[in-house]
């Protein structure tokens, strides 16, 4: 009987087994790829779903298109506007809790400060002299480091800052046109439930009436408040001229919205996907800046047509407002809020440096 050459047998068996395994793997790969679920990125925000009356929804739709195209659909972006997933604080807590149900959110400065109290420094009145300075500040290394501190404290990664309603706010009121600080005396002004806004408004001689957004029309119609302030685009969208006759674009506060994502979820993505999200968010925010400015300028034109009187103060008049508002804010920030005065000074110095650099050829 002829003996078996076991070494040759085992070699041939190994080659055949390897070929068989490869064939099976190639056969099932398409099935596995087809069965693999895409990664969901759910984004919640407070603005309407419409594309023509706010800067956020359009920017996020652009972000969705960019991310889904660049990842071949392996990341699917779902946008939930108009607080349908809860209040700003509620849906951002879901993001913070691990990003299992909601991975990303956009929220206003007041709500954001409840997660990152140091952000109250950004509510300093007359912080920015113009749009380009504000946008450059949000894109600066200073602000990036500041928001990196936020990430270490909250587990939320910063993606960008939108101009809430157009940034610079305008007063509307039922009593008189506001041109000087003296015109503020005795007015009851609705403010966000933010003690910084209360301190500034009352330092200017008015009475602050802290109320949530849903109550604003009722409080103006009933006379609980004589006026309020928001960016002209929002004032126009709300048609506040139907409730009060006067508006003044003082611009004492620059309202912002911050866009965040759960940092742990973000870091779990492949590096190339992380890069895609960061690049797409940058483009979306730039689009948001341009669209917000357009909407607020168009809004101001509507305000000029529809309010009984509309006014923009001179540089000297604005300086008189700032002379009172800035020290009042600092006093509140340091003595009541116990904020970091060094941070506030550093921020103001950075803004001043950016503004001066933009005037150089």
C-alpha positions in Angstrom: 0.0 0.0 0.0 1.4 3.4 -1.0 2.0 5.7 1.9 0.4 9.2 2.0 2.6 12.3 1.8 1.0 14.2 4.6 3.0 17.4 4.1 1.8 17.7 0.5 -1.7 16.8 1.5 -1.9 19.4 4.2 -0.4 22.0 1.9 -3.0 21.3 -0.9 -5.8 21.2 1.7 -4.7 24.5 3.2 -4.6 26.2 -0.3 -8.0 24.9 -1.1 -9.4 26.0 2.3 -7.9 29.5 1.8 -9.5 29.7 -1.7 -12.9 28.5 -0.4 -12.8 31.0 2.5 -11.9 33.9 0.1 -14.8 32.9 -2.3 -17.3 32.8 0.7 -16.0 36.2 2.0 -16.4 37.8 -1.4 -19.8 36.4 -1.8 -21.1 37.7 1.5 -19.4 41.1 1.5 -22.1 42.9 -0.6 -24.7 41.5 1.8 -22.8 42.7 4.9 -22.3 46.1 3.3 -26.0 46.4 2.4 -27.0 45.4 5.9 -24.8 47.9 7.6 -26.8 50.8 9.0 -25.8 54.3 8.2 -24.6 56.5 11.1 -27.4 58.9 12.2 -26.5 62.5 13.1 -29.7 64.1 14.5 -29.6 67.9 14.9 -32.1 69.9 17.0 -32.7 73.6 16.8 -35.2 76.3 17.7 -35.8 78.1 14.4 -38.6 77.3 11.9 -38.3 74.7 9.2 -38.7 77.3 6.5 -35.6 78.3 4.4 -36.3 81.9 3.7 -36.8 83.6 7.1 -33.9 82.3 9.3 -30.2 81.6 8.9 -30.1 78.3 10.8 -32.3 75.9 8.8 -30.8 76.8 5.4 -27.3 76.4 6.8 -28.1 73.0 8.3 -29.6 71.8 5.0 -26.4 72.7 3.3 -24.5 70.9 6.0 -26.6 67.8 5.5 -26.0 67.8 1.7 -22.3 68.2 2.1 -21.9 65.5 4.8 -24.1 62.9 3.1 -22.5 63.4 -0.3 -18.9 63.2 1.1 -19.6 60.1 3.1 -21.5 58.3 0.3 -24.6 58.3 2.6 -22.8 56.5 5.5 -23.7 59.5 7.7 -27.4 60.4 7.5 -28.2 63.9 8.9 -31.7 64.5 10.3 -32.7 68.1 11.1 -35.4 68.7 13.7 -36.4 72.4 13.8 -38.8 74.5 15.9 -38.0 72.8 19.3 -39.9 69.7 18.2 -37.5 67.5 20.3 -38.0 69.7 23.4 -36.7 73.0 24.7 -33.2 74.2 24.0 -32.0 73.0 27.4 -33.8 69.7 27.1 -32.6 68.7 23.7 -29.0 69.8 24.5 -29.1 67.7 27.7 -29.8 64.7 25.4 -26.8 65.6 23.3 -24.7 65.9 26.5 -25.9 62.6 27.9 -24.0 60.7 25.3 -25.4 61.5 21.9 -27.5 58.3 21.7 -30.8 59.9 20.8 -29.7 63.4 19.6 -26.1 64.0 18.5 -26.0 67.7 17.9 -27.9 70.9 18.8 -28.1 74.7 18.2 -29.1 76.9 21.2 -29.2 80.5 22.1 -26.7 82.3 24.4 -29.0 82.2 27.4 -29.6 78.5 27.2 -26.0 77.8 26.3 -24.8 79.7 29.4 -26.7 77.2 31.6 -24.2 74.6 30.3 -21.2 76.8 30.1 -21.5 79.7 32.6 -18.3 81.4 31.4 -20.2 82.2 28.2 -22.0 85.0 30.1 -19.0 87.1 29.3 -20.3 87.2 25.7 -23.4 89.0 26.8 -21.3 92.1 27.5 -23.1 95.1 25.9 -21.6 96.9 22.9 -19.1 94.0 22.6 -18.7 94.3 18.8 -18.5 97.5 16.7 -19.6 95.7 13.4 -20.4 92.4 11.7 -16.8 91.7 10.3 -15.3 92.1 13.8 -17.8 89.7 15.3 -17.3 87.1 12.7 -13.5 87.4 12.9 -13.7 87.0 16.7 -15.8 83.8 16.4 -13.1 82.5 14.0 -10.2 83.5 16.2 -7.7 81.3 18.1 -8.9 83.1 21.3 -12.5 82.0 20.8 -11.4 78.5 19.8 -9.4 78.1 23.1 -12.4 79.5 25.0 -14.7 76.9 23.4 -12.2 74.1 23.9 -12.5 74.9 27.6 -16.3 74.4 27.2 -15.6 71.0 25.7 -13.6 69.8 28.7 -16.3 71.1 31.1 -19.4 69.8 29.3 -18.5 67.0 26.9 -19.8 69.1 24.0 -17.7 70.0 21.0 -18.1 73.4 19.4 -19.0 73.5 15.7 -19.7 77.1 15.2 -21.6 80.3 16.1 -24.6 81.7 14.2 -25.9 85.3 14.6 -29.2 84.8 16.4 -31.7 86.6 14.3 -29.0 88.8 12.9 -26.8 89.6 15.9 -27.3 93.3 16.8 -30.6 94.0 18.5 -33.1 96.8 18.1 -35.6 98.1 20.6 -39.3 98.3 19.9 -41.7 100.1 22.2 -45.0 101.8 22.6 -44.1 105.1 24.3 -41.5 107.0 22.3 -38.6 106.8 19.9 -35.3 106.0 21.7 -32.5 108.2 20.6 -30.6 108.9 23.9 -30.2 107.3 27.3 -32.7 109.7 28.7 -35.4 108.2 26.4 -35.1 104.9 28.2 -36.2 106.3 31.6 -39.4 104.8 32.9 -39.9 102.3 30.0 -40.8 98.7 30.9 -38.6 96.5 28.6 -39.2 92.8 28.3 -35.9 90.9 28.5 -34.8 87.2 28.4 -34.7 85.6 31.8 -31.1 86.5 32.0 -29.8 88.6 35.0 -27.1 90.2 32.8 -29.8 91.8 30.6 -31.8 92.9 33.6 -28.7 94.6 35.1 -27.9 96.5 31.8 -31.5 97.6 31.1 -32.1 98.9 34.6 -28.7 100.8 34.6 -30.0 102.6 31.4 -33.0 103.8 33.4 -35.7 101.4 32.3 -37.5 98.7 34.2 -36.6 95.1 33.1 -39.5 92.6 32.7 -38.0 89.1 32.4 -40.3 86.8 30.5 -39.9 83.8 28.3 -40.2 84.2 24.5 -43.7 82.6 24.3 -45.1 85.5 26.4 -43.7 88.4 24.4 -46.7 89.2 22.2 -49.1 89.0 25.1 -47.0 91.2 27.3 -46.7 93.9 24.6 -50.4 93.8 23.7 -51.5 94.0 27.4 -49.0 96.7 28.4 -47.2 94.5 30.9 -44.2 95.6 29.0 -43.8 98.8 26.9 -41.1 97.3 24.7 -38.6 94.6 23.9 -35.4 94.1 21.9 -34.4 91.6 19.2 -32.6 91.8 15.9 -34.6 93.8 13.2 -35.1 90.6 11.1 -36.9 89.0 13.9 -38.8 92.2 14.8 -40.0 92.3 11.2 -40.9 88.6 11.1 -43.0 89.1 14.2 -44.6 92.3 12.8 -44.1 94.0 16.1 -45.3 97.2 14.4 -48.8 95.9 14.8 -48.3 96.1 18.6 -46.0 99.1 19.1 -45.1 102.1 16.9 -41.4 102.8 17.6 -38.1 101.1 16.9 -34.5 102.1 17.5 -31.6 100.0 16.2 -29.2 100.6 19.2 -27.4 97.3 18.8 -26.4 97.1 22.5 -26.4 93.3 22.6 -25.1 90.9 19.9 -27.3 87.8 20.1 -25.6 84.4 19.3 -26.5 80.8 18.7 -24.0 78.1 19.4 -23.8 74.8 17.5 -22.5 71.8 19.4 -22.1 68.0 19.0 -21.4 65.3 21.5 -17.7 65.0 21.7 -17.6 61.3 22.5 -19.9 60.5 19.6 -17.7 62.7 17.3 -14.5 61.0 18.4 -16.0 57.6 17.7 -16.2 58.4 14.0 -13.4 57.6 11.5 -11.0 60.5 11.2 -12.0 61.2 7.6 -15.6 61.6 8.7 -14.6 63.9 11.5 -12.8 66.1 9.0 -15.9 66.1 6.7 -18.1 67.2 9.5 -15.8 70.0 10.6 -15.3 71.3 7.0 -19.0 71.1 6.3 -19.9 72.9 9.6 -17.5 75.7 8.8 -19.2 76.3 5.4 -22.6 76.1 6.9 -21.7 78.8 9.5 -20.2 81.1 6.9 -23.5 80.8 4.9 -25.4 81.5 8.1 -23.4 84.7 8.7 -24.2 86.0 5.2 -27.9 85.0 5.4 -28.4 86.4 8.9 -26.9 89.8 7.8 -29.1 89.8 4.7 -32.3 88.9 6.7 -31.6 91.5 9.4 -30.9 94.3 6.8 -34.1 93.4 4.9 -35.9 93.3 8.2 -34.7 96.8 9.1 -36.0 98.1 5.7 -39.4 96.6 6.6 -39.2 98.2 10.0 -38.5 101.6 8.5 -41.6 101.2 6.3 -44.0 99.9 8.9 -43.1 101.4 12.3 -44.4 104.9 12.9 -40.8 105.9 13.5 -37.5 104.1 13.2 -34.1 105.4 14.3 -30.4 104.5 14.2 -28.3 106.4 16.7 -25.2 108.4 15.8 -21.8 107.1 17.0 -21.8 109.8 19.8 -25.3 108.7 21.0 -24.2 105.0 21.0 -21.1 105.9 23.0 -23.3 107.5 25.7 -25.3 104.2 25.9 -22.0 102.2 26.1 -20.6 104.5 28.8 -23.4 103.4 31.1 -24.1 99.9 29.9 -20.5 98.5 30.0 -19.7 99.4 33.6 -23.1 98.2 34.7 -22.5 94.8 33.1 -18.9 94.6 34.6 -20.3 95.3 38.1 -22.9 92.6 37.7 -20.5 90.1 36.1 -17.8 90.5 38.8 -19.9 91.1 42.0 -23.1 89.1 41.5 -22.2 86.5 38.8 -18.7 86.1 40.3 -17.3 85.9 36.7 -13.6 85.9 35.7 -12.7 89.6 35.2 -9.5 88.6 33.6 -11.4 86.6 31.0 -13.7 89.6 30.3 -10.8 91.9 29.9 -8.9 89.5 27.6 -12.0 89.1 25.5 -12.5 92.9 25.2 -8.8 93.3 24.3 -9.1 90.6 21.6 -12.1 92.3 20.0 -10.4 95.6 20.1 -7.3 94.1 18.5 -9.3 92.5 15.7 -11.2 95.7 15.0 -8.0 97.7 14.7 -6.3 95.2 12.5 -9.2 95.3 10.0 -8.7 99.1 9.5 -5.1 98.5 8.3 -4.1 98.2 4.7 
